Amino acid sequence: MPGEKKEKKKEGPPEITSCVYMFPNGDKYEGECLQTENGSIERNGNGVHIGSNGVIYQGMWEADKMNGVGKLLHPTGASYEGDFVNNQFHGVGKYVWPDTSFYQGQFVENRMEGDGEFTDTEGQVWTGTFRYKAAPGLKFKLAMS
């Protein structure tokens, strides 16, 4: 019809680009991002977020949240490397405490949950099923050389 305006519609998914974003609290994000339909910028893809509190996350983002494989480093020396879902440790990962002891195994919503191994500061390995703060029936894993 004459005089009728046609709107141009974007075809396909939003385009992921590189960006650097400084948050009002002093945090900084550098990596891949995309512009949403409402015009806001979301972290999406691979990137590094450096918190003003010293916490650093390097890894995958989706929908502006830590989603996928990544590594979270705390200024205390603690770290987590593994799977993230919606900003939580979820899936398979390794958490290292500042004293160098570590847990490697299943996580559910930031908790050690499922099959895993805990290695203490002496290098002794304990294996079994973990249920958040409890681990009934852990077995000492003897390394025979």
N, CA, C and O atoms as a GROMACS GRO file, in nm:
protein
  580
    1MET      N    1   0.083  -0.118   0.000
    1MET     CA    2   0.000   0.000   0.000
    1MET      C    3   0.088   0.125   0.000
    1MET      O    4   0.193   0.126   0.064
    2PRO      N    5   0.047   0.226  -0.069
    2PRO     CA    6   0.126   0.350  -0.071
    2PRO      C    7   0.129   0.414   0.068
    2PRO      O    8   0.029   0.415   0.140
    3GLY      N    9   0.244   0.467   0.102
    3GLY     CA   10   0.261   0.537   0.230
    3GLY      C   11   0.281   0.444   0.350
    3GLY      O   12   0.302   0.491   0.462
    4GLU      N   13   0.274   0.312   0.328
    4GLU     CA   14   0.293   0.218   0.439
    4GLU      C   15   0.442   0.194   0.460
    4GLU      O   16   0.517   0.168   0.366
    5LYS      N   17   0.482   0.202   0.586
    5LYS     CA   18   0.623   0.180   0.619
    5LYS      C   19   0.642   0.034   0.655
    5LYS      O   20   0.562  -0.025   0.727
    6LYS      N   21   0.749  -0.022   0.605
    6LYS     CA   22   0.785  -0.159   0.642
    6LYS      C   23   0.902  -0.154   0.738
    6LYS      O   24   1.001  -0.084   0.715
    7GLU      N   25   0.888  -0.230   0.847
    7GLU     CA   26   0.997  -0.238   0.944
    7GLU      C   27   1.098  -0.340   0.899
    7GLU      O   28   1.063  -0.448   0.850
    8LYS      N   29   1.222  -0.306   0.917
    8LYS     CA   30   1.328  -0.402   0.889
    8LYS      C   31   1.345  -0.489   1.012
    8LYS      O   32   1.364  -0.438   1.123
    9LYS      N   33   1.339  -0.618   0.995
    9LYS     CA   34   1.359  -0.710   1.106
    9LYS      C   35   1.496  -0.773   1.093
    9LYS      O   36   1.541  -0.810   0.985
   10LYS      N   37   1.561  -0.784   1.208
   10LYS     CA   38   1.692  -0.848   1.212
   10LYS      C   39   1.674  -0.997   1.190
   10LYS      O   40   1.590  -1.060   1.254
   11GLU      N   41   1.750  -1.051   1.103
   11GLU     CA   42   1.744  -1.195   1.076
   11GLU      C   43   1.857  -1.264   1.150
   11GLU      O   44   1.969  -1.213   1.156
   12GLY      N   45   1.829  -1.380   1.207
   12GLY     CA   46   1.931  -1.460   1.272
   12GLY      C   47   1.960  -1.415   1.414
   12GLY      O   48   1.899  -1.320   1.463
   13PRO      N   49   2.052  -1.483   1.479
   13PRO     CA   50   2.087  -1.451   1.618
   13PRO      C   51   2.165  -1.321   1.627
   13PRO      O   52   2.224  -1.278   1.529
   14PRO      N   53   2.165  -1.257   1.747
   14PRO     CA   54   2.244  -1.135   1.764
   14PRO      C   55   2.392  -1.163   1.739
   14PRO      O   56   2.440  -1.274   1.763
   15GLU      N   57   2.462  -1.063   1.693
   15GLU     CA   58   2.604  -1.078   1.659
   15GLU      C   59   2.690  -1.059   1.783
   15GLU      O   60   2.676  -0.961   1.856
   16ILE      N   61   2.782  -1.154   1.805
   16ILE     CA   62   2.875  -1.145   1.917
   16ILE      C   63   2.996  -1.063   1.874
   16ILE      O   64   3.054  -1.087   1.768
   17THR      N   65   3.032  -0.965   1.957
   17THR     CA   66   3.146  -0.879   1.928
   17THR      C   67   3.236  -0.872   2.051
   17THR      O   68   3.201  -0.923   2.157
   18SER      N   69   3.350  -0.809   2.036
   18SER     CA   70   3.440  -0.787   2.150
   18SER      C   71   3.403  -0.656   2.216
   18SER      O   72   3.363  -0.559   2.151
   19CYS      N   73   3.416  -0.654   2.349
   19CYS     CA   74   3.387  -0.531   2.420
   19CYS      C   75   3.470  -0.523   2.548
   19CYS      O   76   3.523  -0.624   2.596
   20VAL      N   77   3.479  -0.404   2.602
   20VAL     CA   78   3.537  -0.378   2.733
   20VAL      C   79   3.432  -0.297   2.807
   20VAL      O   80   3.384  -0.195   2.757
   21TYR      N   81   3.396  -0.344   2.927
   21TYR     CA   82   3.291  -0.277   3.003
   21TYR      C   83   3.340  -0.252   3.145
   21TYR      O   84   3.388  -0.343   3.212
   22MET      N   85   3.329  -0.130   3.189
   22MET     CA   86   3.363  -0.092   3.327
   22MET      C   87   3.233  -0.076   3.405
   22MET      O   88   3.146   0.002   3.366
   23PHE      N   89   3.219  -0.149   3.514
   23PHE     CA   90   3.100  -0.142   3.597
   23PHE      C   91   3.113  -0.026   3.696
   23PHE      O   92   3.224   0.013   3.730
   24PRO      N   93   3.001   0.029   3.742
   24PRO     CA   94   3.006   0.140   3.838
   24PRO      C   95   3.084   0.107   3.966
   24PRO      O   96   3.141   0.198   4.028
   25ASN      N   97   3.088  -0.020   4.007
   25ASN     CA   98   3.159  -0.058   4.130
   25ASN      C   99   3.309  -0.078   4.110
   25ASN      O  100   3.380  -0.111   4.205
   26GLY      N  101   3.358  -0.059   3.987
   26GLY     CA  102   3.501  -0.074   3.958
   26GLY      C  103   3.538  -0.205   3.892
   26GLY      O  104   3.652  -0.223   3.851
   27ASP      N  105   3.443  -0.299   3.882
   27ASP     CA  106   3.468  -0.425   3.810
   27ASP      C  107   3.492  -0.396   3.662
   27ASP      O  108   3.447  -0.295   3.609
   28LYS      N  109   3.564  -0.487   3.597
   28LYS     CA  110   3.593  -0.471   3.454
   28LYS      C  111   3.570  -0.604   3.383
   28LYS      O  112   3.610  -0.710   3.432
   29TYR      N  113   3.504  -0.598   3.268
   29TYR     CA  114   3.486  -0.716   3.183
   29TYR      C  115   3.548  -0.688   3.048
   29TYR      O  116   3.528  -0.581   2.989
   30GLU      N  117   3.625  -0.785   2.998
   30GLU     CA  118   3.683  -0.774   2.865
   30GLU      C  119   3.664  -0.907   2.795
   30GLU      O  120   3.711  -1.010   2.843
   31GLY      N  121   3.597  -0.905   2.682
   31GLY     CA  122   3.573  -1.028   2.609
   31GLY      C  123   3.460  -1.014   2.510
   31GLY      O  124   3.434  -0.906   2.456
   32GLU      N  125   3.394  -1.126   2.486
   32GLU     CA  126   3.286  -1.128   2.388
   32GLU      C  127   3.154  -1.087   2.453
   32GLU      O  128   3.128  -1.118   2.570
   33CYS      N  129   3.073  -1.018   2.376
   33CYS     CA  130   2.943  -0.972   2.426
   33CYS      C  131   2.848  -0.956   2.307
   33CYS      O  132   2.888  -0.964   2.191
   34LEU      N  133   2.723  -0.934   2.340
   34LEU     CA  134   2.625  -0.907   2.236
   34LEU      C  135   2.526  -0.805   2.287
   34LEU      O  136   2.510  -0.785   2.408
   35GLN      N  137   2.460  -0.740   2.192
   35GLN     CA  138   2.359  -0.642   2.227
   35GLN      C  139   2.223  -0.709   2.219
   35GLN      O  140   2.188  -0.770   2.117
   36THR      N  141   2.145  -0.700   2.327
   36THR     CA  142   2.014  -0.763   2.332
   36THR      C  143   1.912  -0.680   2.253
   36THR      O  144   1.943  -0.569   2.208
   37GLU      N  145   1.793  -0.733   2.237
   37GLU     CA  146   1.687  -0.662   2.164
   37GLU      C  147   1.652  -0.529   2.229
   37GLU      O  148   1.615  -0.434   2.160
   38ASN      N  149   1.664  -0.522   2.363
   38ASN     CA  150   1.629  -0.396   2.432
   38ASN      C  151   1.746  -0.298   2.434
   38ASN      O  152   1.735  -0.189   2.491
   39GLY      N  153   1.860  -0.336   2.372
   39GLY     CA  154   1.973  -0.244   2.360
   39GLY      C  155   2.081  -0.259   2.465
   39GLY      O  156   2.186  -0.196   2.455
   40SER      N  157   2.057  -0.342   2.566
   40SER     CA  158   2.160  -0.360   2.669
   40SER      C  159   2.269  -0.454   2.619
   40SER      O  160   2.249  -0.531   2.525
   41ILE      N  161   2.385  -0.447   2.683
   41ILE     CA  162   2.498  -0.531   2.648
   41ILE      C  163   2.504  -0.647   2.747
   41ILE      O  164   2.491  -0.626   2.867
   42GLU      N  165   2.523  -0.769   2.695
   42GLU     CA  166   2.536  -0.888   2.779
   42GLU      C  167   2.670  -0.955   2.753
   42GLU      O  168   2.716  -0.961   2.639
   43ARG      N  169   2.732  -1.005   2.861
   43ARG     CA  170   2.851  -1.088   2.844
   43ARG      C  171   2.804  -1.220   2.782
   43ARG      O  172   2.714  -1.285   2.834
   44ASN      N  173   2.867  -1.258   2.672
   44ASN     CA  174   2.826  -1.379   2.601
   44ASN      C  175   2.944  -1.427   2.517
   44ASN      O  176   2.990  -1.357   2.427
   45GLY      N  177   2.993  -1.547   2.547
   45GLY     CA  178   3.111  -1.599   2.480
   45GLY      C  179   3.225  -1.608   2.579
   45GLY      O  180   3.203  -1.624   2.699
   46ASN      N  181   3.347  -1.596   2.530
   46ASN     CA  182   3.466  -1.607   2.616
   46ASN      C  183   3.506  -1.470   2.666
   46ASN      O  184   3.512  -1.373   2.589
   47GLY      N  185   3.536  -1.460   2.797
   47GLY     CA  186   3.576  -1.331   2.850
   47GLY      C  187   3.635  -1.341   2.989
   47GLY      O  188   3.632  -1.446   3.053
   48VAL      N  189   3.689  -1.227   3.036
   48VAL     CA  190   3.750  -1.217   3.168
   48VAL      C  191   3.680  -1.106   3.244
   48VAL      O  192   3.666  -0.993   3.196
   49HIS      N  193   3.636  -1.140   3.366
   49HIS     CA  194   3.575  -1.041   3.456
   49HIS      C  195   3.667  -1.027   3.576
   49HIS      O  196   3.694  -1.124   3.646
   50ILE      N  197   3.714  -0.905   3.600
   50ILE     CA  198   3.802  -0.877   3.713
   50ILE      C  199   3.724  -0.792   3.812
   50ILE      O  200   3.688  -0.678   3.783
   51GLY      N  201   3.698  -0.849   3.930
   51GLY     CA  202   3.622  -0.778   4.032
   51GLY      C  203   3.709  -0.681   4.108
   51GLY      O  204   3.829  -0.703   4.125
   52SER      N  205   3.649  -0.573   4.154
   52SER     CA  206   3.723  -0.475   4.233
   52SER      C  207   3.768  -0.535   4.367
   52SER      O  208   3.855  -0.480   4.434
   53ASN      N  209   3.708  -0.650   4.405
   53ASN     CA  210   3.746  -0.720   4.528
   53ASN      C  211   3.859  -0.820   4.506
   53ASN      O  212   3.899  -0.890   4.599
   54GLY      N  213   3.911  -0.828   4.382
   54GLY     CA  214   4.024  -0.916   4.352
   54GLY      C  215   3.985  -1.051   4.294
   54GLY      O  216   4.072  -1.129   4.256
   55VAL      N  217   3.856  -1.081   4.287
   55VAL     CA  218   3.810  -1.207   4.229
   55VAL      C  219   3.816  -1.196   4.077
   55VAL      O  220   3.772  -1.097   4.020
   56ILE      N  221   3.872  -1.299   4.013
   56ILE     CA  222   3.884  -1.301   3.866
   56ILE      C  223   3.816  -1.425   3.812
   56ILE      O  224   3.839  -1.536   3.861
   57TYR      N  225   3.731  -1.406   3.711
   57TYR     CA  226   3.672  -1.520   3.639
   57TYR      C  227   3.715  -1.511   3.494
   57TYR      O  228   3.704  -1.407   3.430
   58GLN      N  229   3.765  -1.623   3.443
   58GLN     CA  230   3.804  -1.631   3.303
   58GLN      C  231   3.736  -1.754   3.245
   58GLN      O  232   3.756  -1.865   3.293
   59GLY      N  233   3.656  -1.733   3.143
   59GLY     CA  234   3.587  -1.846   3.084
   59GLY      C  235   3.467  -1.806   3.001
   59GLY      O  236   3.460  -1.696   2.947
   60MET      N  237   3.372  -1.898   2.993
   60MET     CA  238   3.256  -1.882   2.907
   60MET      C  239   3.141  -1.813   2.980
   60MET      O  240   3.118  -1.834   3.100
   61TRP      N  241   3.069  -1.732   2.904
   61TRP     CA  242   2.952  -1.659   2.952
   61TRP      C  243   2.835  -1.688   2.859
   61TRP      O  244   2.854  -1.710   2.740
   62GLU      N  245   2.716  -1.689   2.915
   62GLU     CA  246   2.594  -1.696   2.836
   62GLU      C  247   2.485  -1.624   2.914
   62GLU      O  248   2.469  -1.645   3.034
   63ALA      N  249   2.411  -1.538   2.845
   63ALA     CA  250   2.304  -1.460   2.907
   63ALA      C  251   2.355  -1.380   3.028
   63ALA      O  252   2.286  -1.369   3.129
   64ASP      N  253   2.476  -1.325   3.017
   64ASP     CA  254   2.538  -1.239   3.117
   64ASP      C  255   2.572  -1.312   3.247
   64ASP      O  256   2.588  -1.248   3.352
   65LYS      N  257   2.582  -1.446   3.242
   65LYS     CA  258   2.618  -1.526   3.359
   65LYS      C  259   2.730  -1.622   3.323
   65LYS      O  260   2.749  -1.657   3.207
   66MET      N  261   2.806  -1.664   3.427
   66MET     CA  262   2.910  -1.765   3.406
   66MET      C  263   2.839  -1.896   3.371
   66MET      O  264   2.771  -1.955   3.455
   67ASN      N  265   2.854  -1.940   3.248
   67ASN     CA  266   2.792  -2.062   3.197
   67ASN      C  267   2.890  -2.130   3.104
   67ASN      O  268   2.934  -2.070   3.005
   68GLY      N  269   2.925  -2.254   3.134
   68GLY     CA  270   3.023  -2.326   3.053
   68GLY      C  271   3.146  -2.353   3.137
   68GLY      O  272   3.139  -2.358   3.260
   69VAL      N  273   3.258  -2.370   3.071
   69VAL     CA  274   3.384  -2.401   3.140
   69VAL      C  275   3.457  -2.271   3.172
   69VAL      O  276   3.466  -2.181   3.089
   70GLY      N  277   3.509  -2.264   3.295
   70GLY     CA  278   3.583  -2.144   3.334
   70GLY      C  279   3.667  -2.167   3.457
   70GLY      O  280   3.671  -2.277   3.513
   71LYS      N  281   3.736  -2.061   3.498
   71LYS     CA  282   3.822  -2.065   3.616
   71LYS      C  283   3.795  -1.940   3.698
   71LYS      O  284   3.797  -1.828   3.646
   72LEU      N  285   3.771  -1.961   3.828
   72LEU     CA  286   3.746  -1.852   3.921
   72LEU      C  287   3.859  -1.849   4.022
   72LEU      O  288   3.887  -1.949   4.088
   73LEU      N  289   3.925  -1.735   4.034
   73LEU     CA  290   4.040  -1.718   4.125
   73LEU      C  291   4.004  -1.618   4.233
   73LEU      O  292   3.955  -1.509   4.203
   74HIS      N  293   4.030  -1.654   4.360
   74HIS     CA  294   4.006  -1.565   4.473
   74HIS      C  295   4.138  -1.506   4.519
   74HIS      O  296   4.241  -1.572   4.506
   75PRO      N  297   4.138  -1.385   4.573
   75PRO     CA  298   4.263  -1.326   4.621
   75PRO      C  299   4.324  -1.404   4.738
   75PRO      O  300   4.442  -1.387   4.767
   76THR      N  301   4.246  -1.489   4.805
   76THR     CA  302   4.297  -1.571   4.915
   76THR      C  303   4.387  -1.684   4.866
   76THR      O  304   4.459  -1.745   4.945
   77GLY      N  305   4.383  -1.712   4.735
   77GLY     CA  306   4.456  -1.824   4.679
   77GLY      C  307   4.366  -1.941   4.645
   77GLY      O  308   4.411  -2.035   4.579
   78ALA      N  309   4.241  -1.938   4.690
   78ALA     CA  310   4.145  -2.043   4.654
   78ALA      C  311   4.107  -2.028   4.507
   78ALA      O  312   4.106  -1.918   4.452
   79SER      N  313   4.076  -2.142   4.444
   79SER     CA  314   4.035  -2.136   4.303
   79SER      C  315   3.938  -2.249   4.271
   79SER      O  316   3.935  -2.352   4.339
   80TYR      N  317   3.862  -2.229   4.165
   80TYR     CA  318   3.774  -2.334   4.112
   80TYR      C  319   3.792  -2.334   3.961
   80TYR      O  320   3.793  -2.228   3.897
   81GLU      N  321   3.808  -2.454   3.905
   81GLU     CA  322   3.816  -2.467   3.760
   81GLU      C  323   3.725  -2.581   3.719
   81GLU      O  324   3.737  -2.693   3.769
   82GLY      N  325   3.635  -2.551   3.627
   82GLY     CA  326   3.543  -2.654   3.583
   82GLY      C  327   3.417  -2.597   3.523
   82GLY      O  328   3.419  -2.490   3.461
   83ASP      N  329   3.307  -2.670   3.542
   83ASP     CA  330   3.178  -2.634   3.482
   83ASP      C  331   3.103  -2.534   3.570
   83ASP      O  332   3.100  -2.545   3.692
   84PHE      N  333   3.040  -2.436   3.502
   84PHE     CA  334   2.955  -2.337   3.567
   84PHE      C  335   2.817  -2.341   3.502
   84PHE      O  336   2.805  -2.360   3.381
   85VAL      N  337   2.713  -2.322   3.582
   85VAL     CA  338   2.577  -2.304   3.532
   85VAL      C  339   2.515  -2.190   3.613
   85VAL      O  340   2.503  -2.199   3.735
   86ASN      N  341   2.476  -2.085   3.544
   86ASN     CA  342   2.412  -1.969   3.609
   86ASN      C  343   2.489  -1.918   3.730
   86ASN      O  344   2.433  -1.903   3.839
   87ASN      N  345   2.617  -1.892   3.711
   87ASN     CA  346   2.706  -1.835   3.813
   87ASN      C  347   2.737  -1.930   3.929
   87ASN      O  348   2.783  -1.884   4.033
   88GLN      N  349   2.714  -2.059   3.913
   88GLN     CA  350   2.742  -2.154   4.021
   88GLN      C  351   2.831  -2.266   3.971
   88GLN      O  352   2.830  -2.301   3.853
   89PHE      N  353   2.911  -2.324   4.065
   89PHE     CA  354   2.988  -2.445   4.033
   89PHE      C  355   2.883  -2.555   4.014
   89PHE      O  356   2.809  -2.586   4.107
   90HIS      N  357   2.877  -2.614   3.898
   90HIS     CA  358   2.775  -2.714   3.869
   90HIS      C  359   2.824  -2.804   3.757
   90HIS      O  360   2.840  -2.760   3.643
   91GLY      N  361   2.849  -2.930   3.790
   91GLY     CA  362   2.906  -3.025   3.693
   91GLY      C  363   3.034  -3.080   3.751
   91GLY      O  364   3.043  -3.106   3.871
   92VAL      N  365   3.133  -3.098   3.667
   92VAL     CA  366   3.263  -3.151   3.710
   92VAL      C  367   3.361  -3.036   3.727
   92VAL      O  368   3.369  -2.947   3.642
   93GLY      N  369   3.436  -3.039   3.839
   93GLY     CA  370   3.532  -2.933   3.861
   93GLY      C  371   3.632  -2.968   3.969
   93GLY      O  372   3.629  -3.075   4.030
   94LYS      N  373   3.722  -2.872   3.991
   94LYS     CA  374   3.826  -2.888   4.093
   94LYS      C  375   3.831  -2.759   4.174
   94LYS      O  376   3.848  -2.650   4.120
   95TYR      N  377   3.815  -2.774   4.307
   95TYR     CA  378   3.824  -2.661   4.398
   95TYR      C  379   3.951  -2.677   4.480
   95TYR      O  380   3.974  -2.782   4.541
   96VAL      N  381   4.034  -2.572   4.483
   96VAL     CA  382   4.159  -2.574   4.558
   96VAL      C  383   4.150  -2.470   4.669
   96VAL      O  384   4.120  -2.353   4.644
   97TRP      N  385   4.176  -2.513   4.794
   97TRP     CA  386   4.177  -2.422   4.908
   97TRP      C  387   4.313  -2.354   4.917
   97TRP      O  388   4.410  -2.402   4.859
   98PRO      N  389   4.322  -2.242   4.990
   98PRO     CA  390   4.450  -2.171   5.004
   98PRO      C  391   4.562  -2.258   5.063
   98PRO      O  392   4.679  -2.232   5.038
   99ASP      N  393   4.527  -2.362   5.142
   99ASP     CA  394   4.630  -2.448   5.200
   99ASP      C  395   4.677  -2.557   5.104
   99ASP      O  396   4.753  -2.645   5.144
  100THR      N  397   4.634  -2.553   4.979
  100THR     CA  398   4.667  -2.644   4.867
  100THR      C  399   4.591  -2.776   4.869
  100THR      O  400   4.607  -2.856   4.776
  101SER      N  401   4.510  -2.804   4.971
  101SER     CA  402   4.424  -2.923   4.963
  101SER      C  403   4.320  -2.896   4.855
  101SER      O  404   4.288  -2.780   4.825
  102PHE      N  405   4.267  -3.003   4.796
  102PHE     CA  406   4.169  -2.981   4.690
  102PHE      C  407   4.069  -3.095   4.678
  102PHE      O  408   4.094  -3.208   4.719
  103TYR      N  409   3.956  -3.060   4.620
  103TYR     CA  410   3.851  -3.156   4.588
  103TYR      C  411   3.834  -3.156   4.438
  103TYR      O  412   3.830  -3.050   4.375
  104GLN      N  413   3.824  -3.275   4.381
  104GLN     CA  414   3.801  -3.288   4.236
  104GLN      C  415   3.686  -3.386   4.218
  104GLN      O  416   3.692  -3.500   4.264
  105GLY      N  417   3.581  -3.341   4.149
  105GLY     CA  418   3.466  -3.428   4.128
  105GLY      C  419   3.342  -3.351   4.092
  105GLY      O  420   3.348  -3.246   4.028
  106GLN      N  421   3.227  -3.404   4.135
  106GLN     CA  422   3.097  -3.348   4.102
  106GLN      C  423   3.059  -3.233   4.195
  106GLN      O  424   3.085  -3.237   4.315
  107PHE      N  425   2.998  -3.130   4.136
  107PHE     CA  426   2.942  -3.017   4.209
  107PHE      C  427   2.797  -2.999   4.168
  107PHE      O  428   2.762  -3.018   4.052
  108VAL      N  429   2.714  -2.961   4.264
  108VAL     CA  430   2.575  -2.925   4.237
  108VAL      C  431   2.548  -2.795   4.311
  108VAL      O  432   2.554  -2.790   4.434
  109GLU      N  433   2.518  -2.690   4.237
  109GLU     CA  434   2.487  -2.558   4.293
  109GLU      C  435   2.586  -2.516   4.402
  109GLU      O  436   2.547  -2.487   4.515
  110ASN      N  437   2.712  -2.511   4.366
  110ASN     CA  438   2.823  -2.466   4.452
  110ASN      C  439   2.862  -2.564   4.562
  110ASN      O  440   2.945  -2.531   4.646
  111ARG      N  441   2.804  -2.683   4.564
  111ARG     CA  442   2.834  -2.779   4.670
  111ARG      C  443   2.902  -2.903   4.612
  111ARG      O  444   2.871  -2.946   4.501
  112MET      N  445   2.996  -2.959   4.690
  112MET     CA  446   3.056  -3.087   4.654
  112MET      C  447   2.944  -3.190   4.670
  112MET      O  448   2.898  -3.215   4.782
  113GLU      N  449   2.902  -3.249   4.561
  113GLU     CA  450   2.784  -3.335   4.564
  113GLU      C  451   2.801  -3.445   4.461
  113GLU      O  452   2.790  -3.421   4.341
  114GLY      N  453   2.829  -3.568   4.508
  114GLY     CA  454   2.845  -3.680   4.416
  114GLY      C  455   2.983  -3.741   4.430
  114GLY      O  456   3.052  -3.721   4.530
  115ASP      N  457   3.023  -3.815   4.328
  115ASP     CA  458   3.153  -3.883   4.330
  115ASP      C  459   3.267  -3.783   4.319
  115ASP      O  460   3.263  -3.691   4.238
  116GLY      N  461   3.370  -3.805   4.403
  116GLY     CA  462   3.484  -3.716   4.397
  116GLY      C  463   3.600  -3.766   4.481
  116GLY      O  464   3.592  -3.869   4.547
  117GLU      N  465   3.708  -3.688   4.476
  117GLU     CA  466   3.828  -3.718   4.553
  117GLU      C  467   3.875  -3.592   4.624
  117GLU      O  468   3.878  -3.483   4.566
  118PHE      N  469   3.912  -3.609   4.751
  118PHE     CA  470   3.969  -3.500   4.828
  118PHE      C  471   4.115  -3.534   4.855
  118PHE      O  472   4.146  -3.642   4.906
  119THR      N  473   4.204  -3.441   4.821
  119THR     CA  474   4.346  -3.459   4.847
  119THR      C  475   4.386  -3.359   4.955
  119THR      O  476   4.372  -3.238   4.937
  120ASP      N  477   4.437  -3.413   5.068
  120ASP     CA  478   4.472  -3.325   5.180
  120ASP      C  479   4.611  -3.263   5.159
  120ASP      O  480   4.676  -3.287   5.058
  121THR      N  481   4.653  -3.183   5.256
  121THR     CA  482   4.781  -3.110   5.244
  121THR      C  483   4.902  -3.202   5.247
  121THR      O  484   5.011  -3.160   5.208
  122GLU      N  485   4.884  -3.327   5.291
  122GLU     CA  486   4.993  -3.425   5.291
  122GLU      C  487   4.996  -3.508   5.163
  122GLU      O  488   5.081  -3.595   5.147
  123GLY      N  489   4.902  -3.481   5.072
  123GLY     CA  490   4.895  -3.555   4.947
  123GLY      C  491   4.818  -3.685   4.956
  123GLY      O  492   4.815  -3.763   4.861
  124GLN      N  493   4.755  -3.710   5.072
  124GLN     CA  494   4.672  -3.830   5.087
  124GLN      C  495   4.538  -3.808   5.018
  124GLN      O  496   4.478  -3.701   5.029
  125VAL      N  497   4.492  -3.909   4.946
  125VAL     CA  498   4.370  -3.897   4.867
  125VAL      C  499   4.258  -3.978   4.932
  125VAL      O  500   4.276  -4.095   4.967
  126TRP      N  501   4.144  -3.915   4.947
  126TRP     CA  502   4.023  -3.977   5.000
  126TRP      C  503   3.918  -3.975   4.890
  126TRP      O  504   3.894  -3.871   4.829
  127THR      N  505   3.856  -4.089   4.864
  127THR     CA  506   3.762  -4.100   4.754
  127THR      C  507   3.627  -4.151   4.803
  127THR      O  508   3.619  -4.224   4.902
  128GLY      N  509   3.522  -4.111   4.735
  128GLY     CA  510   3.388  -4.156   4.772
  128GLY      C  511   3.281  -4.063   4.722
  128GLY      O  512   3.298  -3.988   4.626
  129THR      N  513   3.167  -4.071   4.791
  129THR     CA  514   3.052  -3.989   4.755
  129THR      C  515   3.038  -3.876   4.856
  129THR      O  516   3.031  -3.898   4.976
  130PHE      N  517   3.036  -3.754   4.804
  130PHE     CA  518   3.028  -3.635   4.887
  130PHE      C  519   2.885  -3.583   4.886
  130PHE      O  520   2.817  -3.583   4.784
  131ARG      N  521   2.840  -3.537   5.003
  131ARG     CA  522   2.707  -3.478   5.020
  131ARG      C  523   2.723  -3.346   5.092
  131ARG      O  524   2.702  -3.337   5.212
  132TYR      N  525   2.761  -3.244   5.018
  132TYR     CA  526   2.785  -3.109   5.069
  132TYR      C  527   2.891  -3.111   5.177
  132TYR      O  528   3.009  -3.124   5.144
  133LYS      N  529   2.857  -3.099   5.306
  133LYS     CA  530   2.958  -3.095   5.412
  133LYS      C  531   2.988  -3.233   5.470
  133LYS      O  532   3.079  -3.246   5.552
  134ALA      N  533   2.915  -3.335   5.429
  134ALA     CA  534   2.937  -3.470   5.480
  134ALA      C  535   2.987  -3.559   5.368
  134ALA      O  536   2.960  -3.537   5.250
  135ALA      N  537   3.061  -3.661   5.408
  135ALA     CA  538   3.112  -3.759   5.310
  135ALA      C  539   3.121  -3.894   5.379
  135ALA      O  540   3.230  -3.944   5.405
  136PRO      N  541   3.004  -3.952   5.409
  136PRO     CA  542   3.007  -4.081   5.479
  136PRO      C  543   3.069  -4.190   5.392
  136PRO      O  544   3.044  -4.196   5.271
  137GLY      N  545   3.150  -4.274   5.454
  137GLY     CA  546   3.208  -4.388   5.382
  137GLY      C  547   3.324  -4.354   5.291
  137GLY      O  548   3.352  -4.429   5.198
  138LEU      N  549   3.392  -4.242   5.315
  138LEU     CA  550   3.510  -4.212   5.234
  138LEU      C  551   3.614  -4.322   5.251
  138LEU      O  552   3.628  -4.380   5.358
  139LYS      N  553   3.686  -4.348   5.143
  139LYS     CA  554   3.790  -4.451   5.148
  139LYS      C  555   3.924  -4.386   5.118
  139LYS      O  556   3.935  -4.300   5.031
  140PHE      N  557   4.025  -4.431   5.191
  140PHE     CA  558   4.160  -4.385   5.166
  140PHE      C  559   4.210  -4.453   5.039
  140PHE      O  560   4.202  -4.575   5.027
  141LYS      N  561   4.260  -4.375   4.945
  141LYS     CA  562   4.310  -4.429   4.820
  141LYS      C  563   4.462  -4.447   4.834
  141LYS      O  564   4.537  -4.350   4.837
  142LEU      N  565   4.504  -4.570   4.842
  142LEU     CA  566   4.645  -4.603   4.861
  142LEU      C  567   4.716  -4.606   4.727
  142LEU      O  568   4.676  -4.679   4.636
  143ALA      N  569   4.820  -4.527   4.715
  143ALA     CA  570   4.898  -4.524   4.591
  143ALA      C  571   5.012  -4.623   4.604
  143ALA      O  572   5.103  -4.604   4.686
  144MET      N  573   5.008  -4.725   4.525
  144MET     CA  574   5.114  -4.828   4.526
  144MET      C  575   5.212  -4.798   4.412
  144MET      O  576   5.172  -4.783   4.296
  145SER      N  577   5.341  -4.790   4.447
  145SER     CA  578   5.438  -4.761   4.342
  145SER      C  579   5.516  -4.885   4.304
  145SER      O  580   5.603  -4.879   4.217
   0.00000   0.00000   0.00000
